[in-house]
């Protein structure tokens, strides 16, 4: 029996499969990200947070942990921004409001979110959800302090945007954890 010349020889077939398999795995990771992000209140924010990660989170637990790490990164960045503003602000009301925000965010950055990430690794998703919800409350408290102090300049607009982003990221992370808790 003669094999037609159009059939790939075994080495080419192996090479083809080696090149195809990673893209198939990526496709399933993308499907998981897509499925879970669609269940969150901010699907686009969820996808923008998770898709660029390398290696791509491949299961719901790693997606939840990755999302909590995104929250931690953003709230850490916001704390750094607030601390730099405190040093350069000369208006007493603004300085107090900014210092209060820093005091609210410090324990969240140093203890709370890292504890939530550790809790997820142990399967304690309820605790992680509670801690992320508390982080959301801290952003609300910071924002109320900034608003009530009458701070009305570029920095308050930037802090408002950062607080909103952290709050939305917390919402996404909580939704991802809830999807994990509900199962497939």
MOZIHU-V604796 format. One record per backbone hydrogen bond with DSSP energy under -0.5 kcal/mol. NH is the residue of the N-H (numbers start at 0). CO is the residue of the C=O. Records with the same first field share a line. If there is no record, write none. Layout:
BEGIN
NH = CO / CO
END
This chain:
BEGIN
6 = 3
11 = 8
12 = 8
13 = 9
14 = 10
15 = 11
16 = 12
17 = 13
18 = 14
19 = 15
20 = 16
21 = 17
22 = 18
23 = 19
24 = 20
25 = 21
26 = 22
27 = 23
28 = 24
29 = 25
30 = 26
31 = 27
32 = 28
33 = 29
34 = 30
35 = 31
36 = 32
37 = 33
38 = 34 / 35
39 = 36
45 = 41
46 = 42
47 = 43
48 = 44
49 = 45
50 = 46
52 = 49
62 = 58
63 = 59
64 = 60
65 = 61
66 = 62
67 = 63
68 = 64
69 = 65
70 = 66
71 = 67
72 = 68
73 = 69
74 = 70
75 = 71
76 = 72
77 = 73
78 = 74
79 = 75
80 = 76
81 = 77
82 = 78
83 = 79
84 = 80
85 = 81
86 = 82
87 = 83 / 84
88 = 84 / 85
91 = 89
94 = 90
95 = 91
96 = 92
97 = 93
98 = 94
99 = 95
100 = 96
101 = 97
102 = 98
103 = 99
104 = 100
105 = 101
106 = 102
107 = 103
108 = 104
109 = 105
110 = 106
111 = 106
112 = 107
114 = 110
115 = 111
116 = 112
117 = 113
118 = 114
119 = 115
120 = 116
121 = 117
122 = 119
123 = 118
124 = 122
127 = 123
128 = 124
129 = 125
130 = 126
131 = 127
132 = 128
133 = 129
134 = 130
135 = 131
136 = 132
137 = 133
138 = 134
139 = 135
140 = 136
141 = 137
142 = 138
143 = 139
144 = 140
145 = 141
146 = 142
147 = 143
148 = 144
149 = 146
150 = 145
151 = 149
156 = 152
157 = 153
158 = 154
159 = 155
160 = 156
161 = 157
162 = 158
163 = 159
164 = 160
165 = 161
166 = 162
167 = 163
168 = 164
169 = 165
170 = 166
171 = 167
172 = 168
173 = 169
174 = 170
175 = 171
176 = 172
177 = 173
178 = 174
179 = 175
180 = 176
181 = 177
182 = 178
END
